[in-house]
Amino acid sequence: MNSKKILWHSVMTVIIILLAVFAFLVIETKYPEKLSGDMSGYSDVELAEIAVREFIGNSSVILEYKGTEETVYGDFYEFSTADGGMFYVDSVGFEISRARFPSDWNEMTEVKISLEDAEGIARDFIAEKTPRSEVEKLETIEGKLQDHGSFKEYSFTFNEIEDGVELLKYVHVALNPSTGDVISYIRLWRETEVSLVPAISDEEALKIAEDQFEGIVVTESDAWLTIQYPEENKQRLTWLVQITGEPKDFIMVGGLVSIDAQTGKVYQVAHYA
């Protein structure tokens, strides 16, 4: 190799190193480790990206912005990582609303952790990622081992309950039953905007729900109050009624019915079959 080529390669090497250092400095400057202090110089997407880095605990992780998801619960900024992680940031407060961590399903076939220990891990994770004042109010709504055939997972749902109503303040955590690693996380937190006192009783809600299934012979039923966004972007106090009837032709009959707890309006009927 002649001296000109050697000099050229040397210059290019120096330039590449300088560019890499500059890029590193830009990243470090552009993305602080936490959302704190004066953040007025950042766009909403940049703030959301900072929130994901803080949540993961890795300020240098490479994130790809996938777009904005619009739902009745609000808008969420979506990011992905090269290893398959997915993260959704609530545009209200820039909190992580959903996270799916990279997981090897082949390592989720054995159960080595008890349900009780798994719940403790889930609560510790929530405590690490959310304010303590929120965690203390969360009640365990459901905790179970789910067998999906090719893999298993522990699934936990926590909810804040006030006056017997499940508020729009809940967290769901799924864990690897073999290692205890968190594989997914969902958090929705909205302040209550409606009255928690229903005009429709649970007996009336059960009757309305039963009427949605022609000829059903009810064997089991349950009703509970929740706050939902059944239409548009408005909260509603809602009865969720689960109805189960005698099977017809060996087919399960019934389903879940969503009913306005103030007017009796039926918002949705989800049949078992």
Helices and strands as residue ranges (DSSP letters): H 3-30, H 44-56, E 63-71, E 74-81, E 86-90, E 96-100, G 105-107, H 115-129, H 132-135, E 138-147, E 152-162, E 165-175, E 182-189, H 202-210, E 218-231, E 234-248, E 251-260, E 266-271
